[in-house]
């Protein structure tokens, strides 16, 4: 499959953006290709289109499946697995936020709670205890807030995001 200049630019940039966020470039490019293309593709087409090794595509697809950003599907008359992603940007956004929260944020919150609960915590300097407790409090607040945001419909979430500047002005009293 040949990519147009627009598609190529999109896929390359998505890969660069993914790298900046700590995601493997090929993983990001595969996701971008599936999103831009808008139809299921099999691994051989992906490898050929992106010019990467089939083994790299397989590993990258496994990672995307683990992140719940792609799903496997089949096409009538073809025994190969095809891969597709959601075409709804809000669903993708929510999936990324949910997965990152579960993998990175929640374990940190649990670790901080465990530290505070340890009997030896009280022996730490009071200022260190305060910093850990404040960090835990912040993590719990942000975690609760993000859980609430993930429950909102995309249209409501979009309105909340657009209200950001207005809320800031209201809170400041200006």
MIVEXNU-733522 format. One line per field, with one value per residue: residue in three letters; x, y, z of N, C-alpha, C in turn. Coordinates in nm, 3 decimals, padded with zeros to 5 digits. Layout:
BEGIN
residu	c(ALA,...)
n.c1	c(X,...)
n.c2	c(Y,...)
n.c3	c(Z,...)
ca.c1	c(X,...)
ca.c2	c(Y,...)
ca.c3	c(Z,...)
c.c1	c(X,...)
c.c2	c(Y,...)
c.c3	c(Z,...)
This chain:
BEGIN
residu	c(UNK,UNK,UNK,UNK,UNK,UNK,UNK,UNK,UNK,UNK,UNK,UNK,UNK,UNK,UNK,UNK,UNK,UNK,UNK,UNK,UNK,UNK,UNK,UNK,UNK,UNK,UNK,UNK,UNK,UNK,UNK,UNK,UNK,UNK,UNK,UNK,UNK,UNK,UNK,UNK,UNK,UNK,UNK,UNK,UNK,UNK,UNK,UNK,UNK,UNK,UNK,UNK,UNK,UNK,UNK,UNK,UNK,UNK,UNK,UNK,UNK,UNK,UNK,UNK,UNK,UNK,UNK,UNK,UNK,UNK,UNK,UNK,UNK,UNK,UNK,UNK,UNK,UNK,UNK,UNK,UNK,UNK,UNK,UNK,UNK,UNK,UNK,UNK,UNK,UNK,UNK,UNK,UNK,UNK,UNK,UNK,UNK,UNK,UNK,UNK,UNK,UNK,UNK,UNK,UNK,UNK,UNK,UNK,UNK,UNK,UNK,UNK,UNK,UNK,UNK,UNK,UNK,UNK,UNK,UNK,UNK,UNK,UNK,UNK,UNK,UNK,UNK,UNK,UNK,UNK,UNK,UNK,UNK,UNK,UNK,UNK,UNK,UNK,UNK,UNK,UNK,UNK,UNK,UNK,UNK,UNK,UNK,UNK,UNK,UNK,UNK,UNK,UNK,UNK,UNK,UNK,UNK,UNK,UNK,UNK,UNK,UNK,UNK,UNK,UNK,UNK,UNK,UNK,UNK,UNK,UNK,UNK,UNK,UNK)
n.c1	c(00.086,00.063,00.150,00.000,00.137,00.030,-00.069,00.172,00.314,00.150,00.173,00.451,00.489,00.323,00.466,00.701,00.589,00.492,00.737,00.836,00.665,00.742,00.679,00.735,00.853,00.772,00.546,00.377,00.362,00.235,-00.013,-00.097,-00.108,-00.316,-00.525,-00.537,-00.576,-00.818,-00.936,-00.933,-00.612,-00.371,-00.083,00.131,00.079,00.106,00.376,00.502,00.410,00.510,00.774,00.915,01.046,00.876,00.871,00.905,00.667,00.487,00.557,00.502,00.227,00.135,00.191,00.021,-00.224,-00.219,-00.240,-00.492,-00.552,-00.574,-00.759,-00.818,-00.941,-01.126,-01.144,-01.384,-01.315,-01.042,-00.768,-00.593,-00.507,-00.645,-00.599,-00.737,-00.818,-00.991,-01.186,-01.271,-01.170,-01.207,-01.265,-01.019,-00.851,-00.955,-00.900,-00.618,-00.564,-00.693,-00.550,-00.284,-00.319,-00.389,-00.153,00.063,00.005,-00.180,-00.031,00.173,00.029,-00.071,00.172,00.264,00.058,00.102,00.355,00.292,00.132,00.309,00.473,00.723,00.715,00.641,00.875,01.027,01.164,00.959,00.909,00.961,00.762,00.540,00.574,00.547,00.286,00.143,00.200,00.074,-00.190,-00.233,-00.202,-00.418,-00.632,-00.604,-00.632,-00.899,-01.030,-00.960,-01.086,-01.353,-01.366,-01.327,-01.565,-01.743,-01.942,-01.818,-01.902,-01.971,-01.728,-01.570,-01.689,-01.628,-01.351,-01.327,-01.424,-01.219,-01.052,-01.247,-01.328,-01.096,-01.079,-01.311,-01.253,-01.035,-01.159,-01.177)
n.c2	c(-00.118,00.214,00.521,00.842,01.177,01.329,01.131,01.000,01.202,01.237,00.982,00.965,01.187,01.112,00.896,01.027,01.186,00.989,00.876,01.092,01.077,00.849,00.613,00.343,00.413,00.270,00.137,00.356,00.455,00.245,00.251,00.505,00.464,00.273,00.425,00.649,00.522,00.387,00.140,-00.217,-00.374,-00.621,-00.776,-00.806,-00.616,-00.386,-00.399,-00.384,-00.136,00.046,-00.013,-00.173,-00.445,-00.758,-00.894,-00.684,-00.550,-00.744,-00.755,-00.490,-00.475,-00.652,-00.499,-00.279,-00.413,-00.495,-00.247,-00.193,-00.047,-00.135,-00.383,-00.724,-00.854,-01.040,-01.106,-01.209,-01.505,-01.486,-01.606,-01.475,-01.266,-00.949,-00.604,-00.337,-00.004,00.213,00.466,00.685,00.967,01.053,00.819,00.691,00.871,00.849,00.580,00.576,00.747,00.606,00.359,00.448,00.560,00.332,00.179,00.340,00.561,00.474,00.259,00.412,00.574,00.375,00.280,00.506,00.526,00.284,00.340,00.547,00.402,00.228,00.120,00.229,00.475,00.690,00.747,00.890,01.212,01.491,01.686,01.540,01.345,01.511,01.596,01.353,01.280,01.498,01.461,01.215,01.293,01.475,01.296,01.123,01.303,01.388,01.141,01.073,01.283,01.232,00.984,01.064,01.235,01.049,00.918,01.087,01.178,01.206,01.454,01.609,01.608,01.747,01.999,02.061,02.079,02.297,02.490,02.546,02.791,02.977,02.879,02.915,03.196,03.248,03.126,03.279,03.514,03.713)
n.c3	c(00.000,-00.089,00.060,00.073,00.052,00.259,00.434,00.493,00.623,00.849,00.975,01.021,01.190,01.407,01.499,01.587,01.788,01.959,02.042,02.190,02.403,02.526,02.398,02.182,01.856,01.623,01.717,01.759,01.497,01.364,01.488,01.405,01.128,01.108,01.214,01.040,00.792,00.835,00.797,00.854,00.861,00.760,00.910,00.729,00.528,00.683,00.761,00.510,00.414,00.604,00.590,00.771,00.970,00.974,01.218,01.396,01.355,01.451,01.726,01.795,01.742,01.938,02.163,02.120,02.131,02.399,02.519,02.456,02.230,01.974,01.796,01.706,01.404,01.156,00.806,00.574,00.401,00.426,00.600,00.760,01.043,01.094,01.178,01.361,01.467,01.693,01.544,01.663,01.812,02.075,02.214,02.183,02.319,02.580,02.629,02.628,02.846,03.055,03.052,03.100,03.351,03.503,03.476,03.552,03.723,03.930,04.061,04.181,04.356,04.526,04.633,04.775,04.965,05.099,05.209,05.391,05.563,05.684,05.981,06.039,05.918,06.078,06.207,06.038,05.938,06.030,05.825,05.593,05.613,05.585,05.318,05.177,05.250,05.142,04.873,04.832,04.886,04.674,04.455,04.504,04.476,04.207,04.086,04.156,04.027,03.758,03.722,03.739,03.514,03.310,03.315,03.198,02.914,02.577,02.459,02.682,02.819,02.636,02.655,02.922,02.901,02.729,02.898,03.070,03.083,03.156,03.405,03.549,03.552,03.699,03.947,04.027,04.056,03.872)
ca.c1	c(00.000,00.141,00.095,00.006,00.225,-00.042,-00.069,00.311,00.346,00.074,00.231,00.585,00.475,00.267,00.579,00.786,00.514,00.495,00.871,00.845,00.583,00.796,00.622,00.816,00.814,00.698,00.414,00.299,00.337,00.132,-00.141,-00.130,-00.146,-00.450,-00.621,-00.549,-00.630,-00.960,-00.985,-00.842,-00.495,-00.300,00.053,00.221,00.055,00.162,00.522,00.541,00.379,00.600,00.913,00.977,01.048,00.751,00.881,00.883,00.523,00.422,00.580,00.432,00.084,00.110,00.188,-00.103,-00.333,-00.211,-00.287,-00.633,-00.563,-00.614,-00.827,-00.803,-01.064,-01.103,-01.221,-01.440,-01.234,-00.899,-00.735,-00.502,-00.562,-00.640,-00.596,-00.804,-00.825,-01.110,-01.174,-01.324,-01.056,-01.239,-01.246,-00.874,-00.801,-00.997,-00.826,-00.479,-00.566,-00.729,-00.439,-00.168,-00.354,-00.381,-00.017,00.166,-00.043,-00.237,00.072,00.243,-00.061,-00.072,00.301,00.265,-00.033,00.173,00.459,00.228,00.077,00.415,00.502,00.846,00.693,00.635,01.012,01.089,01.154,00.824,00.895,00.954,00.628,00.446,00.587,00.489,00.140,00.090,00.208,-00.034,-00.316,-00.242,-00.224,-00.556,-00.722,-00.595,-00.689,-01.046,-01.073,-00.951,-01.193,-01.478,-01.358,-01.342,-01.707,-01.822,-01.956,-01.725,-01.951,-01.959,-01.584,-01.525,-01.738,-01.548,-01.219,-01.340,-01.454,-01.099,-01.015,-01.356,-01.322,-00.981,-01.118,-01.410,-01.185,-00.952,-01.247,-01.161)
ca.c2	c(00.000,00.338,00.631,00.977,01.266,01.367,01.014,00.978,01.307,01.205,00.863,01.000,01.276,01.034,00.819,01.119,01.225,00.872,00.869,01.197,01.034,00.725,00.499,00.301,00.483,00.181,00.118,00.477,00.465,00.146,00.304,00.616,00.407,00.214,00.533,00.729,00.435,00.372,00.005,-00.319,-00.413,-00.736,-00.741,-00.796,-00.484,-00.285,-00.407,-00.336,00.008,00.124,-00.048,-00.228,-00.590,-00.824,-00.924,-00.556,-00.526,-00.837,-00.708,-00.363,-00.504,-00.708,-00.388,-00.205,-00.497,-00.486,-00.113,-00.187,00.054,-00.204,-00.511,-00.818,-00.887,-01.126,-01.075,-01.328,-01.564,-01.465,-01.669,-01.390,-01.167,-00.808,-00.519,-00.209,00.080,00.298,00.588,00.789,01.024,01.060,00.684,00.668,00.956,00.789,00.454,00.608,00.800,00.495,00.264,00.509,00.573,00.199,00.125,00.429,00.649,00.400,00.193,00.513,00.611,00.263,00.277,00.616,00.486,00.181,00.408,00.619,00.303,00.152,00.165,00.309,00.607,00.790,00.776,00.978,01.353,01.545,01.753,01.435,01.289,01.607,01.594,01.228,01.288,01.594,01.396,01.117,01.368,01.523,01.181,01.077,01.402,01.380,01.011,01.084,01.374,01.166,00.884,01.137,01.283,00.934,00.878,01.184,01.154,01.290,01.592,01.678,01.625,01.855,02.124,02.085,02.122,02.434,02.580,02.563,02.931,03.043,02.834,02.982,03.335,03.246,03.094,03.394,03.627,03.822)
ca.c3	c(00.000,-00.099,00.139,00.017,00.129,00.382,00.522,00.536,00.721,00.969,01.036,01.071,01.307,01.517,01.552,01.663,01.907,02.047,02.102,02.292,02.518,02.579,02.327,02.068,01.733,01.533,01.778,01.730,01.353,01.328,01.534,01.315,00.998,01.121,01.236,00.917,00.687,00.866,00.769,00.906,00.781,00.814,00.951,00.613,00.468,00.773,00.750,00.377,00.404,00.690,00.563,00.893,00.975,01.015,01.362,01.465,01.346,01.544,01.864,01.812,01.749,02.070,02.258,02.096,02.183,02.546,02.556,02.411,02.126,01.851,01.815,01.595,01.333,01.040,00.687,00.510,00.297,00.452,00.728,00.837,01.137,01.056,01.296,01.344,01.585,01.696,01.464,01.751,01.886,02.217,02.268,02.190,02.427,02.707,02.644,02.665,02.983,03.145,03.057,03.167,03.493,03.564,03.471,03.606,03.828,04.042,04.143,04.261,04.465,04.622,04.701,04.872,05.074,05.175,05.288,05.501,05.655,05.750,06.118,06.039,05.857,06.186,06.250,05.939,05.977,06.007,05.696,05.491,05.626,05.525,05.171,05.127,05.267,05.044,04.742,04.831,04.877,04.536,04.367,04.524,04.418,04.061,04.049,04.164,03.921,03.627,03.716,03.708,03.376,03.222,03.316,03.120,02.770,02.502,02.439,02.810,02.844,02.549,02.715,03.042,02.856,02.677,03.011,03.152,03.104,03.228,03.544,03.610,03.578,03.806,04.074,04.062,04.087,03.772)
c.c1	c(00.090,00.071,00.104,00.101,00.161,-00.038,00.071,00.349,00.276,00.141,00.368,00.575,00.421,00.377,00.672,00.719,00.513,00.628,00.888,00.767,00.629,00.737,00.711,00.762,00.731,00.558,00.324,00.267,00.232,-00.005,-00.187,-00.177,-00.287,-00.557,-00.644,-00.616,-00.779,-01.020,-00.886,-00.729,-00.433,-00.153,00.149,00.205,00.118,00.313,00.570,00.521,00.477,00.747,00.986,00.964,00.916,00.752,00.858,00.734,00.450,00.436,00.504,00.281,00.047,00.101,00.059,-00.226,-00.336,-00.262,-00.434,-00.657,-00.592,-00.686,-00.808,-00.939,-01.027,-01.190,-01.264,-01.348,-01.084,-00.867,-00.646,-00.579,-00.543,-00.648,-00.660,-00.799,-00.956,-01.083,-01.229,-01.210,-01.082,-01.223,-01.098,-00.812,-00.832,-00.923,-00.684,-00.474,-00.593,-00.612,-00.317,-00.196,-00.337,-00.237,00.085,00.121,-00.091,-00.131,00.150,00.157,-00.064,00.059,00.309,00.175,00.034,00.282,00.400,00.176,00.185,00.444,00.626,00.828,00.696,00.774,01.085,01.076,01.015,00.808,00.889,00.815,00.526,00.452,00.524,00.337,00.077,00.094,00.096,-00.169,-00.338,-00.274,-00.367,-00.656,-00.723,-00.655,-00.841,-01.099,-01.069,-01.056,-01.326,-01.478,-01.379,-01.486,-01.793,-01.834,-01.857,-01.773,-01.940,-01.813,-01.527,-01.568,-01.657,-01.410,-01.222,-01.364,-01.330,-01.063,-01.121,-01.355,-01.208,-01.013,-01.217,-01.343,-01.099,-01.035,-01.232,-01.267)
c.c2	c(00.123,00.448,00.762,01.060,01.305,01.251,00.989,01.079,01.278,01.090,00.893,01.087,01.200,00.950,00.905,01.159,01.109,00.858,00.972,01.160,00.902,00.600,00.469,00.364,00.395,00.155,00.236,00.489,00.364,00.197,00.416,00.565,00.350,00.322,00.611,00.647,00.408,00.237,-00.096,-00.350,-00.538,-00.698,-00.725,-00.662,-00.373,-00.282,-00.349,-00.185,00.092,00.093,-00.096,-00.380,-00.644,-00.854,-00.798,-00.524,-00.617,-00.791,-00.579,-00.383,-00.566,-00.597,-00.307,-00.282,-00.490,-00.351,-00.093,-00.077,-00.005,-00.332,-00.594,-00.843,-00.978,-01.077,-01.205,-01.376,-01.547,-01.519,-01.583,-01.304,-01.028,-00.726,-00.386,-00.133,00.158,00.420,00.708,00.843,01.032,00.924,00.653,00.746,00.892,00.659,00.480,00.657,00.688,00.398,00.322,00.524,00.439,00.149,00.209,00.505,00.572,00.325,00.292,00.556,00.500,00.257,00.387,00.582,00.381,00.242,00.474,00.520,00.223,00.209,00.254,00.449,00.717,00.829,00.868,01.122,01.408,01.613,01.651,01.369,01.381,01.602,01.467,01.232,01.385,01.536,01.294,01.187,01.420,01.407,01.129,01.173,01.395,01.248,01.014,01.172,01.304,01.057,00.949,01.183,01.168,00.884,00.969,01.140,01.244,01.434,01.672,01.705,01.739,01.991,02.160,02.137,02.265,02.535,02.614,02.706,03.005,03.006,02.904,03.127,03.343,03.223,03.211,03.516,03.743,03.814)
c.c3	c(00.000,-00.020,00.063,00.102,00.262,00.482,00.578,00.645,00.855,01.045,01.094,01.195,01.428,01.582,01.635,01.794,02.007,02.117,02.212,02.418,02.575,02.516,02.207,01.939,01.640,01.587,01.742,01.582,01.307,01.368,01.441,01.179,01.003,01.137,01.106,00.807,00.709,00.837,00.827,00.807,00.843,00.832,00.832,00.543,00.552,00.759,00.617,00.366,00.483,00.665,00.688,00.890,01.028,01.165,01.445,01.466,01.445,01.688,01.892,01.822,01.884,02.174,02.243,02.146,02.336,02.596,02.519,02.308,01.989,01.891,01.688,01.535,01.216,00.925,00.622,00.399,00.317,00.591,00.816,00.937,01.079,01.184,01.263,01.476,01.581,01.609,01.540,01.837,02.035,02.282,02.282,02.305,02.562,02.732,02.690,02.810,03.082,03.162,03.129,03.316,03.564,03.574,03.546,03.729,03.951,04.124,04.231,04.379,04.571,04.701,04.807,04.991,05.161,05.263,05.411,05.606,05.730,05.889,06.123,05.982,05.962,06.236,06.153,05.985,05.943,05.871,05.581,05.494,05.559,05.373,05.113,05.138,05.166,04.903,04.728,04.813,04.734,04.441,04.382,04.462,04.266,04.012,04.050,04.053,03.785,03.613,03.679,03.563,03.278,03.215,03.230,02.975,02.697,02.485,02.569,02.843,02.760,02.604,02.838,03.003,02.803,02.788,03.093,03.183,03.184,03.376,03.616,03.642,03.695,03.942,04.120,04.099,03.990,03.664)
